[in-house]
Amino acid sequence: MRMRTFVSTVAVSVLTATAALLPAGPAAADTALDGCYDSTVPQHQDPAAWPAPGSGQTTWTSPISIIHGDAFRIRAQGTVWIDAWGTRKSIAGELPVAPTAGGWPAPGAPRYALIARVTSGSMWVKKTSRSHGSSSWFPVGTDSDCMLFSSNGDPAPNLVFTFNDNNLGDNNGGAGVVVRQWF
């Protein structure tokens, strides 16, 4: 009987020492936004980049819908041609930012950047540290960083993408977009 007590005591001591010496594993994400911040595997990710042409608006409809509390991170690559002469711009955009006058869809955001909006509800965007309602375009560029969707029971929204350009009609090129969604 003394041997069993001794072995149990040694086993408990070894386990306690091991737990104290080994680093803790990553904490589980409590919210969808935490999942985005912690770069956990999203519940949805586009299997491949899809095209957002530089000459118009492109709607992305989530295959699993978008509801209050969902978090997103969008990454994109590409170049947009902004005129008939073939002037190329990065979808990350450029400074100076778009002015409030002149028909720019996202005043205050980088010119020619990939931008997006939700069709209902609002999106809190880490890049701008503010919420953007359904009529407000927000910057995406090559990496949107984490964003959080909020809704008061509005109809299921879509994400709409375009470019921060005051004349889309003469554009060409565009972006390859991948949306990741946590819920």
C-alpha positions in Angstrom: 0.0 0.0 0.0 2.9 2.4 0.7 4.2 1.8 -2.8 0.9 2.9 -4.4 0.9 6.1 -2.3 4.5 6.8 -3.2 3.8 6.3 -7.0 0.7 8.5 -6.8 2.7 11.2 -5.0 5.5 11.0 -7.6 3.0 11.1 -10.5 1.2 14.1 -9.1 4.5 15.9 -8.6 5.6 15.2 -12.2 2.3 16.4 -13.6 2.3 19.6 -11.6 5.9 20.3 -12.6 5.1 19.6 -16.3 2.1 21.9 -16.2 4.1 24.7 -14.6 7.0 24.4 -17.1 5.1 24.0 -20.4 3.7 27.1 -22.0 -0.1 27.4 -22.1 -1.9 26.7 -25.3 -3.8 29.4 -27.1 -7.0 30.5 -25.4 -10.3 29.7 -27.2 -11.9 32.7 -28.9 -14.9 33.9 -27.0 -16.5 35.9 -29.8 -16.3 36.0 -33.6 -14.2 39.1 -33.4 -11.8 37.4 -31.0 -11.5 34.6 -33.6 -10.5 37.1 -36.2 -8.0 38.9 -33.9 -6.5 35.5 -32.9 -6.4 34.3 -36.5 -8.3 31.1 -35.7 -9.7 29.1 -38.6 -12.8 30.9 -39.8 -16.1 29.2 -40.1 -16.2 30.3 -43.8 -13.5 31.2 -46.2 -13.9 31.6 -50.0 -12.1 28.6 -51.5 -10.5 30.8 -54.2 -10.1 34.5 -55.0 -13.1 35.8 -57.0 -13.0 38.8 -59.3 -14.1 42.3 -58.4 -13.8 44.2 -61.7 -12.5 47.8 -61.5 -15.4 49.2 -63.6 -18.4 48.6 -61.3 -19.8 47.2 -58.2 -19.6 43.5 -57.2 -21.9 41.8 -54.7 -20.6 39.1 -52.4 -23.4 37.0 -50.9 -22.3 34.9 -48.0 -23.1 31.2 -48.6 -24.0 31.0 -44.9 -25.7 34.4 -44.5 -24.5 37.3 -42.4 -25.9 37.9 -38.9 -25.3 40.3 -36.0 -21.9 39.6 -34.4 -20.2 38.0 -37.4 -16.6 39.1 -37.9 -14.8 39.4 -41.3 -11.4 39.9 -42.7 -11.0 40.5 -46.4 -7.8 40.1 -48.4 -7.3 41.1 -52.0 -4.7 41.5 -54.7 -4.7 43.3 -58.0 -4.3 46.5 -59.9 -7.0 48.8 -61.3 -6.5 50.8 -64.5 -8.2 54.2 -63.8 -8.4 55.8 -67.2 -8.4 55.1 -71.0 -4.6 55.6 -71.1 -4.0 52.7 -68.8 -2.8 54.5 -65.7 -2.4 51.7 -63.1 -3.1 52.0 -59.4 -2.7 49.5 -56.5 -5.9 48.4 -54.9 -4.4 49.4 -51.6 -5.1 53.0 -52.8 -2.9 56.1 -52.6 -2.7 59.4 -50.9 -3.9 62.1 -50.8 -7.2 60.7 -49.6 -10.4 61.2 -51.6 -12.0 64.6 -51.0 -15.6 65.1 -49.9 -16.4 66.9 -53.2 -16.2 65.4 -56.7 -18.2 62.2 -56.4 -15.7 60.0 -54.6 -17.6 57.1 -53.0 -15.5 57.0 -49.8 -14.3 60.5 -48.9 -11.3 60.3 -46.5 -10.3 56.9 -47.7 -7.3 56.3 -50.0 -8.0 57.1 -53.7 -8.5 54.0 -56.0 -8.5 51.6 -53.1 -10.8 48.6 -53.0 -13.8 49.6 -50.8 -16.9 47.8 -49.5 -20.2 48.5 -47.8 -23.0 46.3 -46.3 -26.5 46.6 -47.8 -28.1 46.7 -44.3 -26.9 47.1 -40.7 -23.5 48.4 -40.1 -19.9 47.3 -40.1 -17.4 48.4 -37.5 -14.0 48.6 -39.2 -10.8 48.5 -37.2 -8.9 50.5 -39.9 -11.2 53.5 -39.3 -12.2 52.7 -35.7 -15.8 53.5 -36.5 -19.1 51.9 -37.7 -20.1 52.4 -41.3 -23.8 52.1 -42.1 -25.4 50.7 -45.3 -24.8 53.9 -47.3 -21.2 54.3 -46.1 -18.2 52.8 -48.0 -15.3 51.7 -46.0 -11.7 50.9 -47.0 -10.6 47.3 -47.7 -7.4 47.7 -49.8 -5.3 44.6 -49.8 -6.2 43.7 -46.2 -9.3 45.0 -44.4 -8.1 43.9 -40.9 -10.9 42.6 -38.6 -14.4 44.0 -39.0 -17.6 43.3 -37.0 -21.1 43.3 -38.4 -24.0 44.7 -36.3 -27.7 44.6 -37.1 -31.0 45.3 -35.4 -32.8 42.5 -37.2 -32.4 44.2 -40.6 -32.8 42.0 -43.7 -29.9 39.7 -44.4 -27.2 41.9 -45.9 -24.7 41.5 -48.6 -21.2 42.9 -49.0 -20.7 45.1 -52.0 -17.3 45.9 -53.4 -16.1 48.7 -55.7 -13.2 51.1 -56.0 -12.7 54.5 -54.5 -12.8 56.3 -57.9 -15.0 59.2 -59.0 -15.3 57.7 -62.5 -15.6 53.9 -62.7 -16.7 54.0 -66.3 -13.2 54.2 -67.8 -11.7 51.6 -65.4 -10.3 48.1 -66.2 -8.5 45.5 -64.1 -9.6 44.9 -60.6 -9.0 42.7 -57.6 -9.1 39.0 -56.7 -10.9 38.9 -53.4 -11.1 36.4 -50.6 -13.5 36.9 -47.7 -13.1 35.1 -44.3 -16.1 35.0 -41.9 -16.2 34.1 -38.2 -19.5 33.6 -36.3 
